Amino acid sequence: MLEFEHTPVLYHETLEALDIRPDGIYLDGTLGGGGHASGIAARLTGGGRLVGIDQDGEAIEAATLRLAPYRDRVTIVRRNYEAFREVLDLLGIREADGILLDLGVSSHQLDDAERGFSYRVDAPLDMRMDTRQEKTAADIVNRYSETELYRMIRDYGEDPFAKNIAKHIVRCREKEPVTTTFQLVDVIKAAIPARIREKGGHPAKQTFQAIRIELNRELEVLKSSLDGMVDALAPGGRIAVITFHSLEDRIVKNTFRTAEDPCICPKDFPVCVCGRKSRGKVVTRKAVTASAEELERNPRAKSAKLRVFEKGAGEGSRRRQ
């Protein structure tokens, strides 16, 4: 197993956006190796508290070591962040002053060949972020119908050759199961015209992304959790979300926009009559992206986008339990 290494993207921008209060309560829903979390914990004092959640066992081990100097103010839980409300309730926390999600696959997961996330090294088709679950990428590739594969690659990979790739996968697995990353890469290459393969990036990138998203329910979890996280913020608290592809970014952008302006009245109504109230404001009118300096240090930050929402101040002071 590789040593868990992951360079946190948009590190300074994220910590600044969270506007950390020394005595605040913060939730990192995608703890990873603890990169962003260590920066948050270092800024906490006295009654400050950080709750870190991750479903990856290796990430939990790495973050526990990295955050050891702050153990008096940090609680680490191995769960999917969709269970954030249950975790906070068990810890007696009603509201958080800040919430962070750093989505997608980590550098460590990509670089560890045994995990099967990368199309650049040969390994078993795994791609599980939580290795406790039984279903793997191989199960999807070998058991989904052609229609299901097509839908998945089209919707989550946004690949124009989705139909042909799905057809080739089914045809190939009729001869023998597709169980390794390189087997799948060869199938995908055969489904895409050579002239197209020569022009673009790696031909398997979008299909691998689609399988990973499907297997780990990434968009489903984001959709079902984000609105509740806005509710879980204390008045004046902020949620910061880092995305790495357009599907995630669209969900975050639309959720934050609706939280700011929930009105469903027809556009031609002179005044709002639906009675829905704003829950706060979008802090980032335009997504924050990596600087040229960061991109030089960490090319994987190229597609990263940071969006931030702030809960309305409301009445009274921030509540604690």
Secondary structure as the mmCIF struct_conf table of DSSP 4:
data_model
#
loop_
_struct_conf.conf_type_id
_struct_conf.id
_struct_conf.beg_label_comp_id
_struct_conf.beg_label_asym_id
_struct_conf.beg_label_seq_id
_struct_conf.end_label_comp_id
_struct_conf.end_label_asym_id
_struct_conf.end_label_seq_id
TURN_TY1_P TURN_TY1_P1 VAL A 9 LEU A 10
HELX_RH_AL_P HELX_RH_AL_P1 TYR A 11 LEU A 18
TURN_TY1_P TURN_TY1_P2 ASP A 19 ASP A 19
TURN_TY1_P TURN_TY1_P3 PRO A 22 ASP A 23
STRN STRN1 ILE A 25 ASP A 28
BEND BEND1 GLY A 29 THR A 30
TURN_TY1_P TURN_TY1_P4 GLY A 32 GLY A 33
BEND BEND2 GLY A 34 GLY A 34
HELX_RH_AL_P HELX_RH_AL_P2 GLY A 35 ALA A 42
TURN_TY1_P TURN_TY1_P5 ARG A 43 ARG A 43
TURN_TY1_P TURN_TY1_P6 GLY A 46 GLY A 47
STRN STRN2 ARG A 49 ASP A 54
BEND BEND3 GLN A 55 GLN A 55
HELX_RH_AL_P HELX_RH_AL_P3 GLY A 57 ARG A 66
TURN_TY1_P TURN_TY1_P7 LEU A 67 LEU A 67
HELX_RH_3T_P HELX_RH_3T_P1 ALA A 68 TYR A 70
TURN_TY1_P TURN_TY1_P8 ARG A 71 ARG A 73
STRN STRN3 VAL A 74 ARG A 78
BEND BEND4 ARG A 79 ARG A 79
HELX_RH_3T_P HELX_RH_3T_P2 TYR A 81 ALA A 83
HELX_RH_AL_P HELX_RH_AL_P4 PHE A 84 LEU A 90
TURN_TY1_P TURN_TY1_P9 LEU A 91 GLY A 92
STRN STRN4 ALA A 96 ASP A 102
BEND BEND5 GLY A 104 GLY A 104
HELX_RH_AL_P HELX_RH_AL_P5 SER A 107 ASP A 111
HELX_RH_3T_P HELX_RH_3T_P3 ALA A 113 ARG A 115
BEND BEND6 TYR A 119 VAL A 121
STRN STRN5 PRO A 124 PRO A 124
BEND BEND7 LEU A 125 LEU A 125
BEND BEND8 MET A 129 ASP A 130
TURN_TY1_P TURN_TY1_P10 THR A 131 ARG A 132
BEND BEND9 GLN A 133 GLU A 134
HELX_RH_AL_P HELX_RH_AL_P6 ALA A 137 ARG A 143
BEND BEND10 TYR A 144 TYR A 144
HELX_RH_AL_P HELX_RH_AL_P7 GLU A 146 GLY A 157
TURN_TY1_P TURN_TY1_P11 PRO A 160 PHE A 161
HELX_RH_AL_P HELX_RH_AL_P8 ALA A 162 ARG A 173
TURN_TY1_P TURN_TY1_P12 GLU A 174 LYS A 175
BEND BEND11 GLU A 176 GLU A 176
STRN STRN6 THR A 180 THR A 180
HELX_RH_AL_P HELX_RH_AL_P9 THR A 181 ALA A 191
BEND BEND12 ILE A 192 ILE A 192
HELX_RH_AL_P HELX_RH_AL_P10 ALA A 194 LYS A 199
BEND BEND13 GLY A 200 GLY A 201
TURN_TY1_P TURN_TY1_P13 PRO A 203 ALA A 204
HELX_RH_AL_P HELX_RH_AL_P11 LYS A 205 ASN A 216
TURN_TY1_P TURN_TY1_P14 ARG A 217 ARG A 217
HELX_RH_AL_P HELX_RH_AL_P12 GLU A 218 ASP A 231
TURN_TY1_P TURN_TY1_P15 ALA A 232 ALA A 232
STRN STRN7 LEU A 233 THR A 243
BEND BEND14 PHE A 244 HIS A 245
HELX_RH_AL_P HELX_RH_AL_P13 SER A 246 GLU A 260
BEND BEND15 CYS A 265 CYS A 265
TURN_TY1_P TURN_TY1_P16 LYS A 267 ASP A 268
BEND BEND16 PRO A 270 VAL A 271
BEND BEND17 CYS A 274 CYS A 274
STRN STRN8 GLY A 280 VAL A 282
BEND BEND18 VAL A 283 VAL A 283
BEND BEND19 ARG A 285 LYS A 286
STRN STRN9 VAL A 288 VAL A 288
HELX_RH_AL_P HELX_RH_AL_P14 ALA A 292 ARG A 297
HELX_RH_3T_P HELX_RH_3T_P4 PRO A 299 ALA A 301
TURN_TY1_P TURN_TY1_P17 LYS A 302 SER A 303
STRN STRN10 LYS A 305 LYS A 311
BEND BEND20 GLU A 315 SER A 317
HELX_LH_PP_P HELX_LH_PP_P1 ARG A 318 ARG A 319
#
